[in-house]
Amino acid sequence: MLTQMFDYLRIALYATLVVLVLILYQTWEKDHPQPLTSKAVLQEEKNSSYVPNIVDTPKDYAKPVTTSVSNAPKPSFIAVKTDAISMEIDPQGGNINEVKLLKYNESLHSNTPYILLNDLQQTRNIAQSGLIGLEGPDTKQGQALYTVEQTQYELQPGQNELQVKLNWQNTNIQVTKTFTLKRNSYVIDVDYEVTNHSDKPYDANLYFQLMRTNSPPPTQQSGFMNLATYFGAAISSPEKRFQKISFKDMQNNKLNQTITGGWAAMIQHYFVSAWIPDKTYTMQYFTNITHDDLYTVGMISPKINVNPNQSVHIPAKFYAGPAIAKDLEAAAPGLKLTIDYGWFWFISDLIFWMMQHIYDLIGNWGWAIVIVTIIIKLAFYKLSAKSYRSMSAMKKLQPKLSALKERFADDKQKFTQATLELYKKEKVNPMSGCLPILIQIPVFIGLYWVLIESVQFRQAPWILWIHDLSQKDPFYVLPVLMGLSMFFQQRLNPPPPDPMQAKVMMFMPVVFTVLFINFPAGLMLYWFVNNSLSFLQQWFIMRKLEASKTKKIS
């Protein structure tokens, strides 16, 4: 009876992994509609008639309204380039309409930089900011038209900082909007300098907002690459460091929350864009969906007072780049939580921490996975050894168990009692055989999220034909090796006494090979190495037990 319980439990644990895979796949199917191909998106022309949306009045925090812009011709877009990003600023409002990440290619075999922000009609993703006051610069009639000294800016060799100044002025008010970009950084400092030349106080409200369509970004990746990853908005507050606001949430409810020292972000696979106001400012956070279906998350400040003949500076930050934990945390507290490792985040954090340190030494993420797998096996060596000894002993007991089954075929109670006495005499615990599977499940899930969420594995090669550990093995070698290693490992285990259970267990390697055939190569590498090490450990223990038994007999 206990033997059957053990076999049922072992099957149930394997089935749990199967169910997890199916749930993840169904989640991806539901939350990730088929994106546009990169070719289709890149062929789309920019919509010059697009009208931006800005916050109307301080009273309507969560109600951005469509504004009109002048029909007068405006200057060309302002092109800004550093070693890390290429950016386009629209002089109408000083909005960021495009950000290209120069150190990240769109696909593995492409030299085209990854486009994070864009002003294309079907995948529009832009960052706006402005000042609302009775005398401008942004009003209900439209956003300010800034002037610049030049339309091309580039960080030069030996230069560590690049400033782009946009100017606006009327009779009484002067506004200088300065973007400061630094070498090897995805943080853009944004500073508003407001000067009041009149003899009366000037009041204005500062706003920031991120606006995008509900379309996953163009990707050349396979389906499982985007499996169950989050695509949507998020905000942070001292009370709740990370709060997801999905596009569905925006449809059902409008956010209207007062926060001091937070941030608002748009999150997509591997990359983040976020407005980070000064930590001393108390802002009113809002969400909205515009008439042209732009999902918006942003914030607006209380009134900012500028006394006559005085100036004030209003600082903020904008992050647009890869989801790298140390960079995100340096940009804003809690921003690294946009890297969502799921339920087993503590395991994922530990795994990635080890991998990062190993990668820093050897410079290859594939070998980092192999070495971390070995470390994990060593950490659980004694625990696994105890389990494998029990399983080896169980295998040796199969003839005696079969004899007891024949002897007590008509009396299950006596068979169970005799089986318990045999286990006690031989000092065998059949339940301990489930331990290796139990250990693998949380580690497997933790590593899965590391490989799925960590941008470091994107387009990271290992050896030979594996050029991207975050993608499936193009020749399916690793999934097949994983299935074979699982098969050989099972051959060392005691077969279930029930013929049907035995067939199910023998078929498991085939099931897992088929289910995981499109999973990231890095995950298959882990499982193959883990199974191979488990096989060697179990084989070594069995040989040792046999040698010990032979020695006793002699």
C-alpha positions as CSV (number, residue, x, y, z in Angstrom):
1,M,0.0,0.0,0.0
2,L,2.8,2.4,0.9
3,T,4.6,1.5,-2.2
4,Q,1.6,2.4,-4.3
5,M,1.3,5.7,-2.3
6,F,4.9,6.5,-3.2
7,D,4.3,5.8,-6.9
8,Y,1.1,7.8,-7.0
9,L,2.9,10.7,-5.3
10,R,5.8,10.6,-7.7
11,I,3.4,10.6,-10.7
12,A,1.5,13.5,-9.1
13,L,4.7,15.5,-8.7
14,Y,5.6,15.0,-12.3
15,A,2.0,15.9,-13.3
16,T,2.3,19.1,-11.3
17,L,5.1,20.2,-13.5
18,V,3.0,19.4,-16.6
19,V,0.1,21.4,-15.2
20,L,2.4,24.4,-14.5
21,V,3.6,24.4,-18.1
22,L,0.0,24.2,-19.4
23,I,-1.1,27.1,-17.1
24,L,1.8,29.3,-18.2
25,Y,1.1,28.6,-21.8
26,Q,-2.6,29.4,-21.5
27,T,-1.7,32.6,-19.6
28,W,0.5,33.6,-22.5
29,E,-2.2,32.9,-25.1
30,K,-4.7,35.0,-23.2
31,D,-2.5,38.0,-22.4
32,H,-0.3,38.2,-25.5
33,P,-2.2,38.8,-28.7
34,Q,-0.3,38.2,-31.9
35,P,2.0,41.3,-32.3
36,L,2.8,43.1,-35.5
37,T,5.9,41.9,-37.2
38,S,8.9,44.2,-37.1
39,K,8.8,44.6,-40.9
40,A,5.2,45.8,-40.8
41,V,5.9,48.2,-38.0
42,L,9.0,49.7,-39.5
43,Q,7.2,50.3,-42.7
44,E,4.5,52.3,-41.0
45,E,4.9,56.0,-41.4
46,K,4.6,58.4,-38.5
47,N,1.3,60.1,-38.2
48,S,2.0,63.8,-38.5
49,S,-1.6,64.6,-37.6
50,Y,-1.4,63.0,-34.1
51,V,-2.5,65.4,-31.4
52,P,-1.0,64.9,-27.9
53,N,-3.0,64.6,-24.8
54,I,-2.2,66.7,-21.7
55,V,-3.8,67.3,-18.3
56,D,-6.4,70.0,-18.6
57,T,-6.6,71.6,-15.2
58,P,-5.2,70.8,-11.7
59,K,-8.8,69.8,-10.6
60,D,-9.0,67.1,-13.3
61,Y,-6.0,65.0,-12.2
62,A,-7.2,61.9,-13.9
63,K,-8.8,63.4,-16.9
64,P,-6.3,64.2,-19.7
65,V,-8.0,65.9,-22.6
66,T,-7.3,66.2,-26.2
67,T,-5.7,69.4,-27.1
68,S,-5.2,71.2,-30.4
69,V,-1.9,72.3,-31.8
70,S,-1.1,75.2,-34.1
71,N,-1.2,74.7,-37.8
72,A,2.0,76.7,-38.1
73,P,5.1,74.8,-39.2
74,K,7.3,73.6,-36.3
75,P,11.0,72.8,-36.1
76,S,12.3,69.3,-36.9
77,F,12.5,66.7,-34.2
78,I,15.5,67.1,-31.9
79,A,17.9,64.1,-32.3
80,V,20.0,63.2,-29.3
81,K,22.6,60.4,-29.2
82,T,24.8,59.0,-26.5
83,D,26.8,55.7,-26.3
84,A,23.7,54.0,-24.8
85,I,20.6,55.6,-26.4
86,S,19.4,57.5,-29.4
87,M,16.4,59.8,-28.7
88,E,14.0,62.0,-30.5
89,I,12.4,65.0,-28.8
90,D,9.4,66.8,-30.2
91,P,9.8,70.6,-29.8
92,Q,6.0,70.7,-29.5
93,G,5.8,70.1,-25.8
94,G,9.3,68.8,-25.4
95,N,8.0,65.2,-25.4
96,I,10.2,62.1,-25.9
97,N,8.8,60.4,-28.9
98,E,11.5,57.9,-29.6
99,V,14.1,56.0,-27.7
100,K,16.4,53.4,-29.3
101,L,18.7,51.3,-27.2
102,L,22.0,51.2,-29.0
103,K,23.5,48.3,-27.0
104,Y,20.5,46.0,-27.6
105,N,19.6,44.7,-31.1
106,E,16.0,44.1,-32.1
107,S,16.8,40.4,-32.9
108,L,19.7,38.1,-32.7
109,H,20.8,38.4,-36.3
110,S,19.9,42.1,-36.7
111,N,22.0,45.2,-36.3
112,T,18.9,47.4,-35.8
113,P,18.8,48.9,-32.3
114,Y,15.9,47.9,-30.2
115,I,13.1,50.6,-30.2
116,L,11.7,51.1,-26.8
117,L,9.7,54.3,-27.4
118,N,8.2,55.2,-30.7
119,D,5.6,57.4,-32.3
120,L,4.2,54.8,-34.8
121,Q,0.4,54.7,-35.0
122,Q,-0.2,51.1,-34.0
123,T,2.6,50.7,-31.4
124,R,2.8,54.3,-30.1
125,N,4.7,54.5,-26.8
126,I,5.7,58.1,-25.7
127,A,6.7,60.1,-22.7
128,Q,5.2,63.5,-22.1
129,S,5.7,66.2,-19.5
130,G,4.7,69.8,-19.1
131,L,3.7,72.8,-17.0
132,I,0.1,74.0,-16.8
133,G,-0.5,77.6,-15.8
134,L,-2.7,80.5,-16.7
135,E,0.1,82.0,-18.7
136,G,1.4,78.7,-20.1
137,P,3.5,77.2,-21.3
138,D,1.0,74.4,-21.7
139,T,-2.7,75.4,-22.0
140,K,-6.0,73.9,-23.1
141,Q,-5.2,75.2,-26.6
142,G,-2.0,73.2,-26.9
143,Q,1.4,72.4,-25.7
144,A,4.3,74.8,-25.8
145,L,6.4,75.1,-28.9
146,Y,10.0,75.2,-27.6
147,T,13.0,76.5,-29.4
148,V,16.4,75.1,-29.5
149,E,19.9,76.2,-30.6
150,Q,20.4,73.1,-32.7
151,T,18.5,70.0,-33.7
152,Q,21.4,67.5,-33.5
153,Y,23.2,66.6,-30.3
154,E,25.7,63.8,-29.8
155,L,27.9,62.8,-26.9
156,Q,31.5,63.1,-28.0
157,P,34.5,60.9,-27.1
158,G,35.8,62.0,-23.7
159,Q,32.6,63.7,-22.9
160,N,30.6,62.2,-20.0
161,E,27.5,64.4,-20.0
162,L,25.3,65.9,-22.7
163,Q,22.7,68.7,-22.1
164,V,19.8,69.6,-24.4
165,K,18.1,72.9,-23.5
166,L,14.6,73.8,-24.8
167,N,13.3,77.3,-24.3
168,W,9.9,78.9,-24.2
169,Q,9.0,82.5,-23.3
170,N,6.1,84.9,-23.4
171,T,5.8,88.5,-22.0
172,N,6.1,87.4,-18.3
173,I,7.2,83.8,-18.0
174,Q,10.3,82.0,-19.3
175,V,10.7,78.2,-19.2
176,T,13.8,76.3,-19.9
177,K,13.4,72.5,-20.1
178,T,16.8,70.8,-19.9
179,F,17.5,67.1,-20.6
180,T,20.8,65.8,-19.2
181,L,22.1,62.5,-20.5
182,K,25.2,60.7,-19.2
183,R,27.6,58.2,-20.6
184,N,26.6,54.5,-20.2
185,S,23.3,55.5,-18.5
186,Y,19.6,55.1,-19.3
187,V,18.6,57.8,-16.8
188,I,17.7,61.1,-18.3
189,D,17.6,64.1,-15.9
190,V,14.8,66.5,-16.7
191,D,14.8,70.0,-15.2
192,Y,12.3,72.8,-15.5
193,E,13.6,76.2,-14.8
194,V,10.7,78.7,-14.5
195,T,11.5,82.4,-14.3
196,N,8.8,85.0,-13.4
197,H,9.6,88.4,-15.0
198,S,6.3,89.9,-13.9
199,D,5.4,91.7,-10.7
200,K,2.7,89.1,-9.7
201,P,3.2,85.5,-8.4
202,Y,3.0,82.8,-11.0
203,D,1.4,79.4,-10.3
204,A,1.7,76.2,-12.4
205,N,1.3,72.5,-12.1
206,L,3.9,70.0,-13.3
207,Y,2.7,66.8,-15.0
208,F,4.4,63.7,-16.3
209,Q,2.7,60.8,-18.2
210,L,3.5,57.7,-20.2
211,M,1.1,56.9,-23.0
212,R,1.0,53.8,-25.2
213,T,-1.2,51.5,-27.2
214,N,-2.3,48.1,-25.8
215,S,-0.1,46.2,-28.3
216,P,2.9,44.1,-27.3
217,P,6.1,45.5,-28.8
218,P,7.3,44.1,-32.1
219,T,9.3,40.9,-31.6
220,Q,11.0,38.2,-33.5
221,Q,11.0,35.9,-30.5
222,S,9.2,32.6,-30.3
223,G,5.9,32.3,-28.4
224,F,7.4,30.8,-25.2
225,M,9.9,33.7,-25.0
226,N,7.1,36.0,-23.9
227,L,5.4,33.3,-21.8
228,A,3.4,34.9,-19.0
229,T,5.6,38.0,-18.8
230,Y,3.8,41.2,-17.6
231,F,2.9,43.9,-20.1
232,G,1.3,47.0,-18.6
233,A,1.8,49.9,-16.2
234,A,2.9,50.0,-12.5
235,I,3.3,52.6,-9.8
236,S,5.2,52.8,-6.5
237,S,4.4,54.4,-3.2
238,P,5.9,54.2,0.3
239,E,3.0,52.0,1.4
240,K,3.2,49.7,-1.6
241,R,6.6,49.6,-3.4
242,F,5.2,47.9,-6.5
243,Q,1.7,47.9,-7.7
244,K,0.7,46.6,-11.1
245,I,-2.0,48.5,-13.1
246,S,-2.9,46.4,-16.1
247,F,-4.6,47.9,-19.2
248,K,-7.7,46.0,-18.1
249,D,-7.5,47.7,-14.7
250,M,-7.4,51.1,-16.6
251,Q,-10.6,50.1,-18.5
252,N,-12.4,49.3,-15.3
253,N,-11.2,52.0,-12.9
254,K,-9.3,55.3,-13.1
255,L,-6.5,55.7,-10.6
256,N,-6.5,58.8,-8.4
257,Q,-4.0,58.5,-5.7
258,T,-1.8,60.9,-3.8
259,I,1.8,59.7,-3.5
260,T,5.1,61.2,-2.1
261,G,8.3,59.8,-3.4
262,G,7.0,57.3,-5.9
263,W,7.3,56.6,-9.6
264,A,5.1,55.5,-12.6
265,A,6.2,53.0,-15.2
266,M,5.3,51.2,-18.4
267,I,6.7,47.6,-18.3
268,Q,7.3,45.3,-21.2
269,H,9.4,42.2,-21.6
270,Y,13.0,43.0,-20.6
271,F,12.6,46.8,-20.8
272,V,11.1,49.6,-18.6
273,S,10.2,53.3,-19.1
274,A,9.4,55.3,-15.9
275,W,8.9,58.8,-14.7
276,I,10.5,59.5,-11.4
277,P,9.6,62.8,-9.8
278,D,11.7,64.4,-7.1
279,K,11.3,62.3,-3.9
280,T,10.1,65.4,-1.9
281,Y,7.2,66.1,-4.2
282,T,3.7,65.0,-3.4
283,M,2.0,64.1,-6.7
284,Q,-1.5,63.0,-7.7
285,Y,-1.2,59.8,-9.7
286,F,-3.8,59.0,-12.4
287,T,-4.6,56.6,-15.2
288,N,-6.7,57.2,-18.3
289,I,-7.5,55.9,-21.7
290,T,-7.6,58.6,-24.4
291,H,-10.1,58.9,-27.2
292,D,-7.5,57.3,-29.6
293,D,-6.9,54.4,-27.2
294,L,-3.7,55.5,-25.6
295,Y,-3.4,53.9,-22.2
296,T,-2.0,56.6,-19.9
297,V,-0.4,56.5,-16.4
298,G,1.0,59.7,-14.9
299,M,1.2,62.2,-12.2
300,I,0.5,65.9,-11.6
301,S,2.0,68.1,-8.8
302,P,0.2,70.6,-6.6
303,K,0.7,74.3,-7.5
304,I,4.2,75.4,-7.8
305,N,4.7,79.1,-6.8
306,V,7.2,81.4,-8.5
307,N,7.5,84.8,-6.9
308,P,7.9,87.9,-9.0
309,N,11.4,88.3,-10.5
310,Q,12.5,84.9,-9.2
311,S,13.3,81.5,-10.6
312,V,12.6,77.9,-9.4
313,H,14.0,74.6,-10.6
314,I,11.7,71.5,-10.7
315,P,13.8,68.3,-11.2
316,A,12.7,64.8,-12.3
317,K,14.1,61.7,-13.9
318,F,13.1,59.6,-16.8
319,Y,14.4,56.0,-17.1
320,A,14.2,54.3,-20.5
321,G,16.2,51.1,-20.8
322,P,16.8,47.5,-19.9
323,A,15.4,45.9,-16.8
324,I,18.8,45.5,-15.0
325,A,18.3,45.4,-11.2
326,K,21.3,47.5,-10.2
327,D,20.5,50.2,-12.7
328,L,16.8,50.3,-11.8
329,E,17.5,50.5,-8.0
330,A,20.0,53.3,-8.6
331,A,17.4,55.2,-10.6
332,A,14.6,54.9,-7.9
333,P,13.9,52.8,-4.8
334,G,11.8,49.8,-5.7
335,L,12.1,50.3,-9.4
336,K,13.9,46.9,-9.6
337,L,10.7,45.3,-8.6
338,T,9.6,45.7,-12.2
339,I,11.7,42.5,-12.7
340,D,9.0,40.2,-11.5
341,Y,10.3,36.8,-10.5
342,G,6.9,35.5,-9.3
343,W,6.2,33.4,-6.2
344,F,9.7,32.0,-5.8
345,W,11.4,35.4,-6.2
346,F,13.7,34.6,-3.2
347,I,15.0,31.5,-5.0
348,S,15.3,33.5,-8.3
349,D,17.2,36.3,-6.6
350,L,19.7,33.8,-5.1
351,I,20.1,31.9,-8.4
352,F,20.7,35.1,-10.4
353,W,23.1,36.5,-7.7
354,M,25.2,33.4,-8.1
355,M,25.0,33.4,-11.9
356,Q,26.0,37.1,-12.0
357,H,29.1,36.5,-9.9
358,I,30.1,33.4,-11.9
359,Y,29.5,35.3,-15.2
360,D,31.7,38.2,-14.0
361,L,34.5,35.6,-13.7
362,I,34.1,33.5,-16.8
363,G,32.0,35.7,-19.2
364,N,29.6,33.1,-20.4
365,W,26.0,32.7,-19.1
366,G,25.7,29.1,-20.3
367,W,28.6,27.9,-18.2
368,A,27.2,30.1,-15.4
369,I,24.0,28.0,-15.6
370,V,26.1,24.7,-15.5
371,I,28.2,25.8,-12.5
372,V,25.2,27.1,-10.6
373,T,23.5,23.7,-11.2
374,I,26.5,21.9,-9.8
375,I,26.5,24.2,-6.8
376,I,22.8,23.5,-6.2
377,K,23.4,19.7,-6.5
378,L,26.3,20.0,-4.0
379,A,24.1,22.0,-1.6
380,F,21.5,19.2,-1.6
381,Y,24.0,16.4,-1.9
382,K,23.4,14.8,1.5
383,L,19.7,15.2,1.3
384,S,19.5,13.7,-2.2
385,A,22.0,10.9,-1.2
386,K,19.6,9.8,1.6
387,S,16.8,9.7,-0.9
388,Y,18.8,7.8,-3.5
389,R,19.9,5.3,-0.9
390,S,16.3,4.7,0.0
391,M,15.3,4.3,-3.7
392,S,18.2,1.9,-4.3
393,A,17.1,-0.1,-1.3
394,M,13.6,-0.1,-2.6
395,K,14.8,-1.5,-5.9
396,K,16.6,-4.3,-4.1
397,L,13.4,-5.1,-2.2
398,Q,11.3,-5.5,-5.4
399,P,11.6,-9.4,-5.4
400,K,10.6,-9.6,-1.7
401,L,7.7,-7.2,-2.2
402,S,6.5,-9.2,-5.2
403,A,6.7,-12.4,-3.1
404,L,4.6,-10.7,-0.3
405,K,2.1,-9.5,-2.9
406,E,1.6,-13.1,-4.1
407,R,1.5,-14.5,-0.6
408,F,-1.2,-12.1,0.6
409,A,-3.0,-11.5,-2.7
410,D,-6.4,-11.9,-1.0
411,D,-5.6,-10.0,2.2
412,K,-4.6,-6.4,1.6
413,Q,-4.4,-5.7,5.4
414,K,-1.8,-8.4,6.0
415,F,0.1,-7.4,2.9
416,T,0.3,-3.8,4.2
417,Q,1.4,-5.0,7.6
418,A,4.0,-7.3,6.1
419,T,5.3,-4.5,3.8
420,L,5.7,-2.2,6.8
421,E,7.6,-4.8,8.7
422,L,9.9,-5.3,5.7
423,Y,10.6,-1.6,5.4
424,K,11.3,-1.4,9.1
425,K,13.6,-4.4,9.0
426,E,15.5,-3.1,6.0
427,K,15.4,0.6,7.2
428,V,13.8,1.9,4.1
429,N,11.5,4.9,3.7
430,P,9.7,4.8,0.4
431,M,8.4,8.3,0.7
432,S,11.9,9.8,0.6
433,G,12.2,8.9,-3.0
434,C,10.0,11.8,-3.8
435,L,12.5,14.3,-2.4
436,P,14.6,14.9,-5.6
437,I,11.4,15.8,-7.4
438,L,10.2,18.1,-4.6
439,I,13.5,19.9,-4.6
440,Q,13.5,20.3,-8.4
441,I,10.1,22.0,-8.6
442,P,10.8,25.3,-6.8
443,V,14.3,25.5,-8.3
444,F,13.0,24.8,-11.8
445,I,10.3,27.5,-11.4
446,G,12.9,30.0,-9.9
447,L,15.4,29.4,-12.7
448,Y,12.6,29.6,-15.3
449,W,11.7,33.2,-14.1
450,V,15.4,34.1,-14.0
451,L,15.8,33.1,-17.7
452,I,12.5,34.6,-18.7
453,E,12.8,38.0,-16.9
454,S,16.5,38.7,-16.9
455,V,17.6,40.8,-19.9
456,Q,21.1,39.5,-19.4
457,F,20.1,36.2,-21.0
458,R,18.5,37.9,-24.0
459,Q,20.7,36.9,-27.1
460,A,23.3,35.5,-24.7
461,P,25.3,32.6,-26.4
462,W,26.6,29.4,-24.9
463,I,28.6,27.2,-27.2
464,L,28.3,25.9,-30.8
465,W,24.7,26.2,-32.1
466,I,23.3,27.8,-28.9
467,H,23.4,31.5,-29.7
468,D,20.6,32.7,-27.4
469,L,19.9,31.0,-24.1
470,S,16.6,32.7,-23.7
471,Q,15.3,31.1,-26.9
472,K,14.5,27.5,-27.7
473,D,17.3,25.2,-29.0
474,P,17.0,25.6,-32.8
475,F,17.9,22.0,-33.4
476,Y,16.1,20.6,-30.3
477,V,19.2,18.9,-29.1
478,L,19.0,20.0,-25.4
479,P,15.3,19.0,-25.0
480,V,16.1,15.5,-26.4
481,L,19.1,15.2,-24.1
482,M,17.0,16.3,-21.2
483,G,14.4,13.6,-22.1
484,L,17.1,10.9,-22.4
485,S,18.7,11.9,-19.1
486,M,15.3,11.7,-17.4
487,F,14.7,8.3,-19.0
488,F,18.1,6.9,-17.8
489,Q,17.6,8.3,-14.3
490,Q,14.2,6.6,-14.1
491,R,15.8,3.3,-15.0
492,L,17.7,3.4,-11.8
493,N,14.5,3.8,-9.8
494,P,12.3,0.9,-8.6
495,P,9.5,0.3,-11.1
496,P,5.9,0.7,-9.8
497,P,4.3,-2.7,-9.1
498,D,1.2,-1.7,-10.9
499,P,1.7,-2.2,-14.7
500,M,-0.3,0.9,-15.6
501,Q,1.7,3.1,-13.3
502,A,4.9,1.6,-14.7
503,K,3.8,2.6,-18.3
504,V,2.9,6.1,-17.2
505,M,6.3,6.6,-15.6
506,M,8.1,5.2,-18.6
507,F,6.2,7.6,-20.8
508,M,7.0,10.7,-18.7
509,P,10.3,11.5,-20.4
510,V,8.5,11.6,-23.8
511,V,5.8,13.9,-22.4
512,F,8.3,16.3,-20.8
513,T,10.4,16.4,-24.0
514,V,7.4,17.3,-26.1
515,L,6.1,19.9,-23.6
516,F,9.4,21.6,-23.1
517,I,10.7,21.4,-26.6
518,N,10.1,25.2,-27.2
519,F,11.3,26.3,-23.7
520,P,14.5,28.4,-23.4
521,A,17.7,26.6,-24.1
522,G,19.1,27.8,-20.8
523,L,16.3,26.1,-18.9
524,M,16.9,22.8,-20.9
525,L,20.6,23.1,-20.2
526,Y,19.9,23.3,-16.5
527,W,17.6,20.3,-16.5
528,F,19.9,18.2,-18.6
529,V,22.9,18.9,-16.3
530,N,20.7,18.4,-13.2
531,N,19.4,15.1,-14.4
532,S,22.9,13.9,-15.5
533,L,24.3,14.8,-12.1
534,S,21.4,13.1,-10.3
535,F,22.0,10.0,-12.5
536,L,25.7,9.9,-11.6
537,Q,25.0,10.5,-7.9
538,Q,22.4,7.7,-7.8
539,W,24.5,5.3,-9.8
540,F,27.5,6.0,-7.5
541,I,25.4,5.3,-4.4
542,M,23.9,2.1,-5.8
543,R,27.4,0.8,-6.7
544,K,28.6,1.7,-3.3
545,L,25.7,-0.1,-1.6
546,E,26.3,-3.2,-3.8
547,A,30.0,-3.2,-3.0
548,S,29.2,-2.8,0.7
549,K,26.8,-5.7,0.6
550,T,29.3,-7.9,-1.3
551,K,31.9,-7.1,1.3
552,K,29.6,-8.2,4.1
553,I,28.8,-11.5,2.4
554,S,32.4,-12.3,1.8
